[in-house]
Amino acid sequence: MKDRTLLMIPGPIEFEPQVLQALGAPTTSHVSPDFIDVFGQALERMRGVFCAPSAQPFILVGSGTLAMDAAGANLVEPGDRALVLSTGVFGDRFEDLLGRYGAEVTVVRSAVGQTIDFDVVKAELETGSYKIMTATHVDTSTAVRVDPQLFGELGSQSGVLTILDGVCSVAGENLLQEQWGIDVVLTASQKAIGVPPGLALLMVSQRAMRAWKARKSPVGNYYADWGQWLPIMQAYEARKPSYFATPAVNLVCALNISLGQILAEGMQARVGRHQLTGDACRAALAALGLATVPTRVGHSANTLSAPRYPDGIAGVDLLSKIRAAGVILAGGLHPAIRSEYFRIGHMGATRPGDLLAAVGAIETGLHQCGYSFDLGSGVAAAQRVLVGG
Ligand code: PMP
């Protein structure tokens, strides 16, 4: 039998063949006319994917954490007050990160599995003088989703710059950056954007660019300083050669292909497909009697699911049996509940058949672990949602 596994972790994910082919193509010069055109087109396409027609895109070599770092480094000045909305590990990361650049950070933290209460946020903002607010659209450690529209609108109304970590949401969850007034949306290549790890992407509003230009102190990060990168991004869009630090040439070619595929699918259709997949996965888990970390469907992500292990089932054992059945899933990540749950990524190129295969493998694993349930009930429940029944 062909040794083939299905990667269904919440990033990196399975990638489209055309995207992977771009990585195997001969590498060209980062200032060759062909590549300049590809880079310029990728920047233009980012505006469509983020729904931010007048924002400034940045494509940097790095992972999602670099994108977070760039947002913090460029917008925080020592002594600025920052409000971090945290629904998990990646929200908490902002507390440490913004502190490194001298911010005085206050955290509004939800209980594990719950989302942010915006009444609490509003009350906190009314205490005054916040410059920046961050949120994690989908925290990959909990599969909890925050409402980005409320976040952006509250920031705009309060005159606070908003930074949204969209690493586990952009190109999967509904996100209208400009309409909702979100200043910075950042992501990485390896999730719903659909490109192997290695690119950090940011989309910065003109308001945030003005705030950056008005800084009194220099950006305390050499590589991530927008002052280094703005001329480069502008040059690529103007189809002119430029250089500050070498771009990841093949990854940018792959990114341009993936962004083209995403826009060809259409943002609304793509978000709808992720919603359907999320619904199907939730239906399967419910049929199997597995609770999830998010406490309500309304704030459960559509890009991943976080089911709890049934009582008496050892997580490591179950995941290795699922792996033996051909599907790679991820363990828990949140330190408070790490051993109590696992994670299924279902974003980007995930097809209905992939989800059914993953649910089938979970059933195989549960069965082999001695869990009592109706074999096939999870697959049937997912299938009913997928066929619209
Ligand atoms: N934010 C979120 C929501 C994430 O899921 C991740 C990665 N899992 C990161 C930030 C950090 O991204 P990276 O691992 O690419 O640095």
Residues whose N, C-alpha, C, O or C-beta is under 5 A from the ligand:
A	BS01	PMP	S63 G64 T65 F90 V138 D139 T140 D165 V167 C168 A188
